Amino acid sequence: MSAGAVEAITESDTRRSRTWVLPVVVLVLLGTLWAYVGSLRLDSIETRSLASDVVMTALWEHIQLVVTSTLLTIAIGVPLGVLLTRPGISKAGVIVLAAANASQAVPSIGVLVVLAMVFGVGFWMAVLALVLYALLPVLRNTMVGIRHVDPALIDAGRGMGMSGREVLFTIELPLAVPVMLAGIRVALILNVGVATLAAFTNAGGLGSVISAGISLDRTPVLVVGSALTMALALTVDWLAGLAERVLRPRGI
């Protein structure tokens, strides 16, 4: 067996083992959390705050915020990133990236407060804030991925008689997919964390559990909200990694 084949097998085994690391960490985290809460004598306030229906509702609201905002971020960021790499429009990419950088440089709570003052509070206002905050990695990685495609490959495609659209969908986008997926993965993780602040704009989520623990001075409630947010972030990262492996074109 050649050295290259051995290295390929070793890398495949390493990736396969890494696939199960995050689920094990999540299970250990949830098991530890369950043991911690079970060992406590909760008072009436803590019991109400940690009721299963309350926690599960907050978790579901959090998932809705993350999924909706991420889908909208992809729907806006990927086409816009592709458009800004086209000849004649690429110079505008500098301005758009500068604006996206500025939106992410502003603290996330500041974005939420400003939007709440302009548009009011609620689910869709929080989604809008999350989209603005997570747009940069998707937009930037889409542009970087396409711009770093070997020009020789593009010239070869054009030499074969491909149109600009065919070159884009046959050569540029498939080769840019790994970089684009990395940006989407970053946006997902950002949204899981920032979505905790949506509770301050009446959008629910696990942030409501965390804020209840702080305002009521109940450490178990605070720990549960924080631990569940961590578990959700790790789970999302794991699922995004699986999707990245599936969607990555073979040979890249």
N, C-alpha and C positions, 0 to 999 in steps of 0.2 A: 504493500500500500504506500502510495506516495506521501511525501510530507504535507503537500497541500490538502490531500484528502483527510489526513489525520487532523490537521488544523480545523478543517471544516466540520468534522465530527465533534471535535472538542468544543468549538464555538456553539454548535447546535445543542450539545448537552448543557453548556453553561446557560444558554438562553432558556432552555426548558426548565432548568432548576430555578432560575430567577423568576419564572412565571408563577411559581408557587410560594415565593417568599412573602409577597404582599398579602395574599389571602391568609396565610398563617399568622402574620403580624396582626391583621384585623381581627381574626378569631381570638388571639391571645388578648388583645386590647378589650374586646367586648366581654370576654370571659372574666378578665380582671375587674372590669367595671361592674358586671353582674355580682361578682363576689363582694366587691366593696360596698355596693348599695345594700346587698342582702345582709351584711354584717352590722348595719346601722339600725338604730331605733329611731325611725323617722317621726317627726312631729306632724301635726295635722296639715300645716302649710306645705311641708316638704312632700307629704303623701299626695296632696292635691296637685302640686306642681309636677310631680313625677308619675302621675297616673298614666297608664299605657296609652289611653286615647289622646291625652294631651301631647305626649312625647311623639307618638306616631303621626299625629296631625302636623306637628312642627317639622318632623323629618320629611313628610310628603311635600309640604309647602316648600321646603328647602330644595328638594329634588326638582320640583316644578320650576323654581326660579333658575336653577342651574341649567336644566335642559333647554328651557325656552330661550334664555339669554344666549346660550352657546350656539343654538341653531340659528338664531338671528345674526349672531356675530359672524358665523361661517357664511351665511347667505349674503351678508354685506361685504365682509372682508375679502373673501376669495375672488368674487367678480371684480371688485374694485382694484385689488392687487394685480389681477391679470390686465385690466384696462390700463393701469398706470405703467405697464411695461411695454405697451404698444408704441410703435414709432409715431412721433408727432405729439404724444401725450405724456411721454416718460418724464419730461421736465417738470410736469405738475406733481409728480410723485414726491419730489423734495418738499413741496409745500404741504401736501397731505400727510406725509410722515411727520413733519414738524408739528402739525396740529394734533396728530395722534399721540406723539411724544408728550406734548403739553397736557393733553387730557389725562395721561397716566402719571405725569409728574405731580398733578394735584392729588392730595390725599383722598382716598375713596370716600371717606365720610363727608368731605367737602363737596364732592360731586353729588352725593345723595342730598345734602342739605340744599344746594343751589337748585337742583332739579325739583325738589319738593316745594321750594318757594315759588317756582315758575309753574309747575304742572300739578302740584298737589301731591298727595300721598297715595299709596296703594301698590298693588302688584305690578302693574305695567310701568309705573314710574320707576320702581326698583329694577325692573328688567331693562329699561332704557339706560339707567346708570351702569348696570353691569355690562351692557353691550359697549358703551363708550369706554369703559375701563379695560375691557378685554379685547378691544378691536386691534390694538397695536401689534401684539405678537402674531395674530393671524394675517394681518395686512403686510407686515414687514417680512414674515417668512415666505408668504406667497411671492412677493416681489423678489426677494433674495433667491429663492429657489429657481425661479424662471430666468433671472438675470445670469445665474451661474451655470446655465446649460452651455455645454461646449458649442461655440459658434460654428465649428466645423460640421457638427451634426445638423445644425439648422441649414447651413449652406448645402449639405448633401441632400437634405430633404427637398430644398428648393430646386436643386439640380435635377432631381427625379421628377420634377413637374408638380410638386405639391403646392397647394394654395396656402395663404397665410393661416387660414382656419385649420387646414389639415396639419400643418407644421405645429400649430399650437396644441391640438388635441392628440396628435400622434407622437410628437417628440418632446415638446417643452413641458407640458403638464405631467406626463408620466415620469419624466426624470426629476421634476420638482416635487413630486408627491412626498418623499421622505421629509424634506424640509418643511413643507406645508403641514404635514401631520404633526410635526414637533411643535409648531406654533399653535395648532388647535389644542394639543395636549396641555400646553402652558395656559392657554385661555380657560380651559376647563378647571384646572386647579385654582387659578385666580378667582374664578367665579364661585367656587365652593367656599373659599375663605371670605371674599367680600360680601357674599350673600348673607353672612351673619349680621351685617350692619343693616340689612333690609328691615329688621324688626323695628328699628327706630323710625321707619316711615310707614308703619302699619301694614307691612307686606308679609309678616309671619316668618317662618323658618326657624332653624335651630337657634338663631340669635335671640329669639323671644325667650327660650329656656335659659340661655346664658344671662340675658339682662334681668330675668326674674331672679336668678341666683344672686346677682350683684345687688339689686335693689332690695331684696328681702333678706340679704345677709345670710343666705343658706348655701354653705359650701357644697353639700351633696348635689344640689340643683345645678350649681355652676359647673361642677366636675362632670356631671352627666351631659350637659349641653356641649361642653368643650370636647369631651371624649368622643361623642357621637359625630361631631364635626370632623375631628381627626380621622375617625373610622371611615366616614363618607369620602373624605379627600383621598385617602389611601385606596379605597375601593374604586373610585373614579379613575385614579391614576393607573390602577391595574387593568381596568376595562379599556382605557385608552391605549395602553400598551398592547393589549391583545388585538384591538382594532388596527393599530399601526402595523403589526406583523401581518395581519390578513390583507390589508389594503396596499401594503408596499409591493410594487411591481417586482416580479421575480428577476433575480440577477442584479438588483440594485441594493 
